[in-house]
Structures are given as structure tokens and as C-alpha cells.
Amino acid sequence: MIKVLFMGTPDYATTILKALIDDKDIEVISLITQMDKPVGRKQVLTPPHTKSYLLENEIDIDIFQPQTLKDENSFRYISQKEPDFIVVAAYGQILPKNILDIAPCINLHASILPEFRGASPIQSALIDLNSYSGVTAMKMDVGLDTGDILATSYLNIEGLNSMELFDKLALLAATLTIKTIKNYEFINPIKQLDALSTHSKKIKKSDGEVGFIDAKTLEAKYRAFIFWPGVFLESGLKLKEVSLESNDGKFREGEILKIESDFVVIGCVCGSVKITKVQAPSKKEVDILSYLRGKRLEVGDTLS
């Protein structure tokens, strides 16, 4: 039986955790996850997704939620568990060297490394208009996603939004995790080429601000930021449903080109997009036609 200590926090990690628990050759000896956090307007103390999964399904696995991994208590806890592997998936903290030395630490990063090291690889792949992305199983070192590559799995991501891609990559990562663990002794790790590396930054709310400049880029940002922070104009108008109409044509920025029964076509400096629903600041989401009627906007006017 292979003893695995699992470190992960969101639903992406839960998918991998479930696959490990369900495998008859693997014993998950502990879950290490982030601390419970207040959520929503009422600031209700809420456990991480991985912890909730274990509790809701009454799965008897020890749960450890340290504030930091850098203290002696965390090191002692992990070393006393004597894991064969430490599997890390979107945990949320960097592992110090003394923990990396306890057992092989395998990280499941949601990109084809060395591309998109860092916090937002899934969104970055969509914004960069990549046709393919995937998951890399990496032997962790003290750097940020710089460890040797153990295995990779690829996925065509054209037409997907970030929520759909999260789900697909999580399933891919779950399968890759088990294959990597079971074949670890036969794998020859490959060093990453730092010269080819790119970085994906932590997403801020301001990243969601868009303009009607390039239709393809606007639609890509909509798919990337669909969960958070969404896409919105400088005025604060949120574009709730966006699709690409055309890459061709040059128009006045934000020009209303066509009004149909359930969508409008908006011109960009390059190309055009379809918009179905919008949400004005402090207002409810409405269909785009209702919004245009309320603002008395017609073909030839500008959406801003």
C-alpha cells in the first residue's frame, strides 16, 4: 500500500483527492489544507472544499490545517506520518525545504510547464489564445513551479471557459497523479528549460476591465474570467454573456452594429462580438435588449 499525504484546498484538489482515496493500492494518510475562512456578507466560517468533501462523506482521514508550514509543529506532524509521497494540488502555500526533504513531493500544476508558472495558469492559457493546455506532474523544489517534470497530459482547450477547463484538467490531473505515483521508480525526471518559462500572475479584480478593442481578446477574457472577476467596461457595465461574432472588420469602438431578437452585435476596433446579457452597477442582470431599450440605444449608437 502506497502511503500518500495530500495537500490541497479548492475543488480542483478535491477531484484528485477523491481519485487517490478510491484507488485500492493507495492509502491517503492525511489531508493538509488551508484554515477555515469567513465567506460572504455574513462572514460565515467555511471550511476548504477538500475538507468539506471528507466531512460530508464521513471519510475518516486525519485533517491538519496549519497557519504556516514553516514552524516546527508542521514539520513534526508531516514527518511522523512517514508518507511515501506528498501530493500537492493548489494548496496555497509554498513548501519549505525541510518538508520537501521528508518524501518525494509531487505537484499537479495546471499547465504544460515551464509555460505559465504561478498562480493563474488556466486563465492565462485562455487569454493567450492557446489551443492546448494540460497538467504537469512535477517533483517540487524550493522554487515556484521550477521542479523537474515527471509527466504531462495534454488537452485541447478551444471553446472552453475557465470553469469548464478547471473541471477537465482536474480529471486529467487525477489520472496523471495515480500513474505518476505507481510508476515513480521508472520515471526519469526532466529539468525545465528556464529560458522558455512564462509566469501567470495572481488575478486582480481590475484585470476584468475590458474595452471594445479586439474582439478575439475580449471573448478570450470573458471565458478566462467567467467565474471571477468577470468582464466589465470602464463605466462598470458587466458583460455577462459574450461570444465572438467575427475576427474581421474595423469599427468604431463599442458601436452597435446589429440588434437581433436575443442578442446584439457590438463592433470593436478589430472584429465584433455578440452580447446577450449585461448588468449595470448596483442593478440586476438583464437581457441586452431590455438594457438598450432602457437607455434608448439603437443601431449606430455606442455601448459604453
Buried (B, 14 or more C-beta within 10 A) or exposed (E): EBBBBBBBBBBBBBBBBBBBBEBEEBBBBBBBBBEBEEEEEEEEEEBBBBBBBBEEEEBEBEBBBBEEBBEEEBBEBBBEBEBBBBBBBBBBBEBBEBBBEBBBBBBBBBBBBBBBBBBBBBBBBBBBEBEEBBBBBBBBBEEEBBBBBBBBBEBEBEEBBBEEBBBBBBBBBBEBBBBBBEEBEEBEBEEBEEEEBBBBEEBEEEBBEBBBEBBBBBBBBBBBBBEEBBBBBEEEBBBBBBBBBBEEBEBEBBBBBEBEEEBBBBBBBBBBBBBBBBBBEEEEEBBBBEBBEEEEBEEEEEBE
